[in-house]
């Protein structure tokens, strides 16, 4: 099987109603639902929604759960009633053609990868909201990466963990405090099946530790042409504790974390071996899966008789390491006892001492007081390492310069490939229809070309604004539903529920803020002067409204306090109808926000935002970014395509930085953003604002797409790692 081909669809054969005898409409819908290709094709999403719009929403847009409520006969009747036959047949035919084709880009540019696929390791994958095995930006970035690899035809397989309780569902209590709820995911409602080895039997991998064996079964999920394998420790032969090991994402203590990372790295490598897949490249997306390199060394020693040092150099040559974390506390570290307990048997096979193994994860190998750092392991055992934006590259080289004390900072071997987003997943269907009329034919096959996006300037400003206004109304309807539902769940009064149904106004400038509520992201910066903010949101001529969403890690008390502070503004009459907090931020909530707001606000403490991708998603739909010059925005803002907070500098005293940035946020809003938005012509159009929307789309959409990002990885990392031509990693 070609590395880019998906396995044949496993479809039940039924005797159809209405005289059909082969593949029924039900069979075709099941086939569509079992490949996540549908999740970035609006016409297929709309097809599932039309089957039962209410249940579609209630089931978190899960087509398998939806189809489980239909018999084949009922679906046939529904298809006849809505005249869905041609839509089902067309979608099914397109899927079959898609998985059978190797796109021209992959054939032309992926080269040697055709026989040596990339093994892409990540601890989380955010492909769609109905597959809850992600928490936030890292997972969504991984999901976008494999979707674009599928679209470009890059030979790639992905590996991660299956969390049957996923990340938590967020609920705020009557006091605005975040509570976490974990729900068991029904495997039968997910597009997964047991991964089978060459012998046709389900695969289970074994990892030996000093405390006994650890087993993990392997699931297969098809994401277009890419196969995503997820390891699951809920195996009867495991101890009760180990059966819960992969239950939750980012849950438990350090021992749980090291065991999860052992399964992701070592277990992931053994799953590849059991599947008969021999990668030419190991791409470690963050340090969580860096143990994979140690297992790869063991295999080279066993299979090819290499010494440890030779095998290490060989594996490093084939390894690509991406770091996303500019915050020192964000890098996993484990003490000597944990490492020996979990990697001791593997170390025995390598024939090295405990100190040698510990040295691989230490900046100073001989320093017995230093813990084992997964990022250090990833950097030491890779020959191509990259940050995820230009500024993050500078920060990362400075952070890890002591690993190469003989080099000046500029020569530290860490480059950067700036993150991008999967356009089809985040572009609103209404905007896509608009682009289809003005952009070149087959423009979605050429999304990485700047010329394609210049068609935005040909669109009538009124038509662009009307489309944006329609999306904004959809967002506000969504927010009102969610807020009123939150009020009912908390047992609030009928008056409060009714008020929630009428908050926000589509004619008011709407700011959006959605991300993880870590304190360095400074979600409450706009609240630093409540009286001034009250004047802004209640201005009789030019008011402002804000929609917030985001989760705090369950152990992050300061983050929860930020959420509580914002959520409780609903009790302040100055803000009750102008500021809203939407619970349970996920891909679905993010999609609504970035497609409907006027301005996407981002104000991290520079330079702690590695890249950020939510603002890139907003660009596609015409929202303007208002952001600190950090991460991707530091290389994107040109003065005409959005708004900047500050001048790209930080004070040595964080309190000074925070005060200065807050003051500039208010200044930019009052002097630039608000006047431009409310400056209308005789037709009621904010023409200067629309011009800036067009500048944003034309200058940024192609540059910050996941297609461009994956193409950069292929040219500058994957091909050299697999034995192709070497290129400079410092790409933009």
KAJO-V300420 format. One record per pair of residues at least 6 apart in sequence whose C-alpha atoms are under 7 Angstrom apart, sorted by sequence separation. I is the first residue (numbers start at 1). GAP is how many residues later the second one is. D is the distance in Angstrom with one decimal. If there is no record, write none. Layout:
((I;GAP;D) (I;GAP;D))
This chain:
((15;6;5.5) (32;6;6.5) (38;6;5.7) (39;6;6.7) (56;6;6.9) (59;6;6.9) (79;6;6.1) (172;6;4.6) (196;6;4.4) (197;6;6.0) (207;6;5.7) (208;6;6.1) (221;6;6.0) (222;6;6.1) (284;6;6.4) (300;6;6.4) (301;6;6.1) (359;6;3.9) (379;6;6.6) (387;6;4.9) (517;6;6.7) (527;6;6.8) (537;6;4.7) (569;6;6.0) (570;6;4.2) (651;6;5.2) (680;6;4.4) (719;6;6.5) (720;6;4.6) (38;7;6.5) (49;7;5.6) (126;7;6.6) (149;7;7.0) (171;7;5.8) (172;7;5.9) (195;7;5.6) (196;7;5.7) (206;7;6.6) (207;7;5.1) (220;7;6.7) (221;7;5.0) (301;7;6.7) (359;7;6.6) (536;7;5.8) (537;7;4.4) (552;7;5.2) (569;7;6.4) (650;7;5.7) (679;7;5.5) (680;7;6.9) (16;8;5.6) (125;8;6.1) (126;8;5.0) (170;8;6.5) (171;8;5.2) (194;8;5.7) (195;8;6.0) (206;8;5.7) (207;8;6.4) (220;8;5.8) (221;8;6.3) (235;8;6.0) (362;8;6.4) (401;8;6.3) (404;8;6.8) (536;8;6.0) (537;8;5.9) (552;8;5.7) (678;8;6.5) (124;9;5.9) (125;9;5.3) (170;9;5.9) (171;9;6.5) (206;9;4.6) (220;9;4.7) (233;9;6.5) (234;9;4.1) (362;9;6.7) (387;9;6.8) (443;9;6.4) (487;9;6.9) (488;9;6.5) (677;9;6.0) (13;10;6.7) (56;10;6.6) (124;10;4.9) (170;10;5.2) (205;10;5.7) (206;10;6.7) (219;10;5.5) (220;10;6.5) (233;10;5.2) (234;10;6.4) (301;10;6.2) (362;10;5.6) (487;10;5.7) (615;10;6.3) (716;10;7.0) (55;11;7.0) (169;11;5.7) (170;11;6.5) (204;11;6.7) (205;11;5.4) (218;11;6.4) (219;11;5.1) (245;11;6.7) (300;11;5.9) (361;11;4.5) (362;11;6.3) (398;11;6.4) (401;11;6.5) (716;11;5.1) (168;12;5.5) (169;12;5.0) (204;12;5.5) (205;12;6.4) (218;12;5.7) (219;12;6.3) (233;12;6.2) (361;12;4.9) (397;12;6.3) (440;12;6.5) (676;12;6.7) (677;12;5.8) (716;12;6.3) (717;12;6.9) (126;13;4.6) (127;13;6.5) (168;13;5.4) (169;13;6.2) (204;13;4.2) (218;13;4.6) (233;13;5.8) (361;13;6.2) (363;13;6.7) (439;13;6.4) (484;13;5.0) (676;13;5.9) (716;13;5.4) (125;14;4.3) (126;14;4.1) (168;14;5.0) (203;14;6.0) (204;14;6.1) (217;14;5.7) (218;14;6.2) (232;14;6.1) (246;14;6.7) (297;14;5.3) (358;14;6.0) (362;14;6.3) (567;14;5.5) (12;15;6.5) (48;15;6.4) (124;15;4.6) (125;15;6.1) (203;15;5.8) (216;15;5.8) (217;15;5.2) (245;15;6.7) (297;15;5.7) (361;15;5.1) (397;15;5.9) (600;15;6.3) (629;15;6.3) (646;15;6.1) (11;16;6.1) (126;16;6.6) (127;16;4.6) (216;16;5.1) (217;16;6.4) (361;16;4.6) (439;16;5.1) (484;16;5.0) (626;16;6.3) (627;16;6.6) (628;16;5.9) (629;16;6.8) (645;16;6.7) (125;17;5.4) (126;17;4.8) (165;17;5.7) (216;17;4.4) (360;17;5.6) (397;17;6.2) (438;17;5.8) (483;17;5.8) (484;17;5.9) (625;17;5.1) (626;17;4.7) (627;17;5.2) (628;17;4.7) (125;18;5.0) (165;18;5.3) (215;18;6.1) (217;18;6.9) (297;18;6.3) (600;18;6.8) (624;18;5.1) (625;18;6.0) (626;18;5.7) (627;18;5.5) (628;18;6.4) (646;18;6.0) (165;19;4.7) (216;19;6.5) (296;19;6.6) (612;19;6.2) (626;19;6.9) (629;19;5.1) (645;19;5.9) (11;20;6.4) (122;20;6.9) (164;20;5.7) (165;20;5.8) (215;20;6.8) (360;20;6.9) (438;20;6.8) (480;20;5.9) (481;20;6.7) (611;20;3.9) (612;20;6.4) (645;20;5.6) (164;21;5.1) (393;21;6.8) (438;21;6.6) (480;21;4.9) (609;21;6.1) (610;21;5.1) (611;21;4.9) (9;22;6.5) (293;22;6.7) (393;22;5.9) (480;22;6.8) (609;22;5.2) (195;23;5.6) (215;23;6.3) (269;23;6.0) (393;23;5.4) (480;23;6.7) (594;23;6.3) (595;23;6.3) (600;23;6.4) (607;23;5.8) (645;23;6.9) (194;24;6.2) (195;24;5.0) (214;24;6.4) (265;24;4.4) (594;24;4.5) (599;24;5.3) (600;24;6.1) (601;24;6.1) (602;24;6.4) (603;24;5.6) (604;24;6.6) (606;24;5.7) (194;25;4.6) (195;25;5.0) (264;25;5.6) (265;25;6.1) (266;25;5.8) (598;25;4.9) (599;25;4.8) (600;25;4.8) (601;25;4.9) (602;25;4.6) (603;25;5.2) (193;26;5.6) (194;26;5.9) (265;26;4.8) (266;26;4.8) (269;26;6.8) (390;26;5.9) (595;26;5.4) (597;26;6.1) (598;26;6.4) (599;26;5.7) (600;26;6.0) (601;26;5.8) (602;26;6.5) (51;27;6.8) (192;27;6.2) (193;27;5.4) (261;27;5.6) (265;27;3.9) (387;27;6.9) (389;27;5.7) (599;27;6.5) (192;28;5.5) (193;28;6.9) (261;28;5.7) (385;28;7.0) (386;28;5.1) (387;28;6.2) (388;28;5.4) (389;28;6.0) (390;28;6.8) (476;28;6.9) (133;29;6.5) (192;29;4.9) (262;29;6.3) (266;29;5.5) (385;29;5.0) (386;29;4.5) (387;29;4.4) (388;29;5.1) (389;29;4.1) (33;30;5.7) (133;30;5.8) (191;30;6.1) (385;30;6.4) (386;30;4.5) (387;30;6.4) (388;30;4.5) (389;30;6.7) (33;31;5.9) (386;31;6.4) (388;31;5.5) (134;32;6.9) (135;32;5.7) (546;32;6.4) (547;32;5.9) (548;32;6.1) (549;32;5.6) (133;33;4.9) (134;33;6.5) (473;33;6.0) (517;33;6.0) (545;33;4.7) (546;33;4.9) (547;33;4.9) (548;33;4.7) (549;33;5.0) (551;33;6.9) (132;34;5.1) (133;34;6.8) (472;34;6.5) (509;34;6.8) (510;34;6.1) (511;34;6.2) (512;34;5.8) (513;34;6.3) (514;34;5.8) (515;34;6.7) (516;34;5.2) (517;34;5.6) (518;34;6.5) (545;34;5.8) (546;34;6.5) (547;34;6.0) (548;34;6.3) (549;34;6.3) (550;34;6.9) (551;34;6.4) (132;35;6.7) (286;35;6.9) (336;35;6.7) (508;35;6.1) (509;35;5.0) (510;35;5.0) (511;35;4.7) (512;35;5.0) (513;35;4.9) (514;35;4.6) (515;35;4.9) (516;35;5.2) (517;35;4.8) (550;35;5.0) (120;36;6.9) (124;36;6.2) (282;36;6.2) (283;36;5.9) (284;36;6.2) (285;36;6.3) (286;36;5.4) (335;36;5.0) (431;36;6.8) (508;36;5.9) (509;36;6.3) (510;36;5.7) (511;36;6.3) (512;36;6.1) (513;36;6.4) (514;36;5.3) (516;36;5.9) (549;36;5.6) (118;37;6.3) (119;37;6.0) (120;37;6.1) (121;37;5.9) (122;37;6.4) (123;37;5.2) (124;37;7.0) (281;37;5.0) (282;37;4.7) (283;37;4.6) (284;37;4.9) (285;37;5.1) (286;37;4.9) (334;37;5.7) (335;37;6.1) (430;37;6.8) (508;37;6.7) (117;38;4.9) (118;38;4.5) (119;38;5.1) (120;38;4.6) (121;38;4.9) (122;38;5.4) (123;38;6.3) (280;38;6.5) (281;38;5.8) (282;38;6.1) (283;38;5.9) (284;38;6.2) (285;38;6.8) (286;38;6.4) (333;38;6.0) (334;38;5.1) (524;38;6.6) (117;39;5.2) (118;39;6.2) (119;39;5.8) (120;39;6.1) (121;39;6.1) (333;39;5.3) (334;39;6.6) (519;39;6.8) (333;40;4.4) (363;40;5.6) (519;40;5.8) (534;40;6.0) (114;41;5.9) (332;41;5.8) (333;41;6.4) (504;41;6.9) (518;41;5.4) (534;41;6.9) (537;41;6.5) (113;42;6.0) (308;42;6.6) (331;42;6.9) (332;42;5.7) (517;42;5.2) (331;43;6.9) (110;44;6.0) (331;44;6.4) (606;44;6.5) (26;46;5.4) (106;46;5.5) (44;47;6.5) (105;47;5.7) (106;47;4.4) (105;48;6.7) (106;48;5.2) (26;49;6.4) (103;49;6.1) (103;50;5.3) (642;50;6.8) (25;51;6.5) (102;51;5.6) (298;51;7.0) (641;51;5.3) (298;52;6.0) (640;52;6.0) (641;52;6.7) (641;54;5.1) (642;54;6.6) (640;55;6.6) (641;55;4.2) (17;56;6.1) (321;57;6.1) (321;58;6.7) (29;59;7.0) (131;59;7.0) (32;60;6.4) (207;60;6.7) (321;61;6.2) (205;62;6.3) (320;62;5.7) (25;63;6.9) (319;63;4.7) (320;63;6.8) (321;63;6.3) (322;63;5.8) (323;63;6.4) (324;63;6.3) (28;64;6.1) (319;64;6.4) (320;64;4.9) (321;64;4.6) (322;64;5.0) (323;64;5.4) (324;64;6.3) (636;64;6.9) (205;65;6.3) (316;65;4.6) (317;65;6.3) (319;65;6.7) (320;65;5.8) (321;65;6.4) (322;65;6.0) (205;66;6.2) (316;66;4.2) (317;66;5.3) (316;67;5.5) (62;68;5.4) (162;68;5.1) (60;69;7.0) (61;69;6.3) (157;69;5.8) (158;69;6.3) (159;69;5.8) (160;69;6.4) (161;69;4.6) (162;69;5.6) (326;69;6.7) (624;69;6.3) (60;70;5.8) (156;70;6.3) (157;70;5.2) (158;70;4.6) (159;70;4.9) (160;70;4.9) (161;70;4.6) (162;70;5.3) (326;70;6.5) (623;70;6.8) (157;71;6.1) (158;71;6.1) (159;71;5.9) (160;71;6.4) (161;71;6.2) (203;71;6.9) (622;71;5.3) (504;73;5.9) (150;74;5.8) (503;74;4.8) (504;74;5.7) (150;75;5.0) (503;75;6.8) (622;75;6.7) (147;76;6.7) (150;76;5.5) (514;76;6.9) (197;77;5.9) (198;77;6.5) (619;77;6.4) (620;77;6.1) (197;78;4.9) (198;78;7.0) (619;78;5.8) (146;80;6.7) (166;81;6.8) (167;81;6.1) (512;81;6.6) (522;81;6.2) (620;81;6.0) (165;82;5.3) (166;82;5.2) (167;82;5.4) (521;82;6.2) (522;82;5.7) (619;82;6.5) (163;83;5.2) (164;83;5.1) (165;83;5.3) (166;83;5.6) (255;83;6.9) (521;83;3.9) (162;84;6.5) (163;84;4.7) (164;84;6.9) (290;84;6.3) (520;84;5.7) (521;84;6.2) (161;85;6.9) (163;85;5.3) (512;85;5.9) (520;85;5.5) (163;86;6.3) (288;86;6.5) (511;86;6.0) (287;87;5.0) (290;87;6.5) (510;87;5.6) (511;87;6.1) (512;87;6.2) (513;87;6.3) (287;88;4.7) (290;88;5.4) (293;88;6.8) (510;88;5.3) (511;88;4.8) (512;88;5.0) (513;88;5.4) (616;88;6.5) (39;89;6.7) (509;89;6.4) (510;89;6.4) (511;89;5.9) (512;89;5.9) (513;89;6.8) (511;90;6.5) (287;91;5.8) (6;93;6.1) (5;94;5.9) (5;95;6.6) (483;99;6.5) (482;100;6.7) (161;103;6.3) (479;103;6.8) (160;104;5.9) (159;109;6.2) (3;111;7.0) (3;114;6.3) (475;117;5.5) (475;118;6.5) (475;121;5.3) (65;124;5.1) (471;124;6.4) (472;124;4.1) (64;125;5.4) (99;125;6.5) (471;125;4.9) (472;125;6.1) (64;126;6.6) (99;126;5.4) (468;128;6.9) (211;130;6.9) (210;131;5.0) (209;132;6.0) (210;132;6.3) (542;132;7.0) (209;133;4.7) (209;134;6.4) (210;134;6.4) (528;134;6.9) (209;135;6.6) (210;135;6.7) (209;136;6.0) (526;136;6.6) (542;136;6.7) (208;137;6.3) (525;137;5.9) (123;141;6.9) (4;149;6.3) (4;150;6.8) (4;151;4.9) (3;152;5.1) (4;152;6.6) (3;153;6.5) (35;156;6.7) (34;157;4.6) (33;158;6.9) (119;160;5.9) (118;161;5.6) (116;162;6.5) (117;162;4.9) (118;162;6.1) (119;162;6.1) (120;162;6.3) (121;162;6.1) (122;162;6.7) (116;163;5.0) (117;163;5.6) (118;163;4.7) (119;163;5.0) (120;163;4.8) (121;163;5.1) (122;163;5.2) (116;164;4.1) (117;164;6.6) (118;164;6.0) (119;164;6.0) (120;164;6.3) (121;164;5.8) (118;165;6.9) (123;165;6.5) (426;165;6.4) (113;167;6.9) (122;167;6.7) (428;167;6.2) (121;168;6.3) (36;186;6.3) (37;186;5.8) (35;187;5.1) (36;187;4.8) (37;187;4.6) (35;188;5.8) (36;188;6.1) (35;189;6.2) (431;190;6.5) (426;191;5.9) (419;192;6.6) (421;192;6.6) (420;193;6.6) (427;193;5.8) (428;193;6.6) (419;194;7.0) (427;194;6.1) (421;195;6.7) (421;196;6.5) (418;214;6.9) (6;216;6.6) (392;218;5.2) (6;219;5.1) (5;220;5.3) (6;220;6.6) (4;221;5.2) (6;221;6.5) (389;221;6.5) (4;222;6.0) (388;222;6.3) (389;222;5.5) (388;223;5.8) (462;223;6.9) (461;229;6.5) (457;237;6.2) (456;238;6.0) (392;239;6.4) (391;240;6.1) (389;242;5.8) (456;242;6.6) (389;243;5.7) (454;244;5.4) (453;245;5.0) (450;252;5.7) (449;253;6.1) (448;254;4.7) (447;255;5.9) (448;255;6.8) (448;257;6.8) (448;259;6.3) (448;260;5.5) (148;274;6.3) (147;275;7.0) (144;277;6.0) (144;278;5.0) (327;281;6.5) (326;282;5.7) (423;282;6.4) (421;283;6.5) (422;283;6.0) (326;284;6.1) (420;284;4.4) (421;284;4.7) (422;284;4.9) (325;285;6.3) (419;285;6.7) (420;285;4.3) (421;285;4.4) (422;285;7.0) (324;286;5.9) (420;286;4.2) (419;287;7.0) (420;289;5.7) (419;290;6.0) (418;291;6.7) (417;292;6.8) (417;295;6.9) (416;313;6.4) (417;313;7.0) (415;314;5.1) (416;314;5.2) (417;314;5.8) (418;314;6.5) (415;315;4.5) (416;315;6.2) (417;315;6.3) (174;316;6.1) (173;317;6.5) (384;333;6.4) (178;382;6.1) (177;383;6.7) (40;384;5.4) (40;385;4.7) (42;387;6.1) (177;387;5.3) (176;388;4.6) (176;391;5.6) (176;392;5.8) (320;397;6.6) (319;402;6.5) (318;403;4.5) (317;404;5.9) (318;404;6.0) (171;412;6.3) (170;413;6.2) (171;413;6.8) (170;414;4.6) (169;415;5.9) (281;437;6.3) (281;440;6.0) (281;441;5.6) (280;442;4.9) (129;457;6.6) (129;458;5.3) (128;459;6.6) (129;459;6.0) (148;558;6.0) (148;559;5.3) (145;561;6.2) (149;561;6.5) (144;562;6.4) (148;562;6.8) (145;565;6.6) (110;604;6.7) (116;606;7.0) (112;607;6.9) (113;609;6.9) (112;610;6.9) (112;612;6.8))
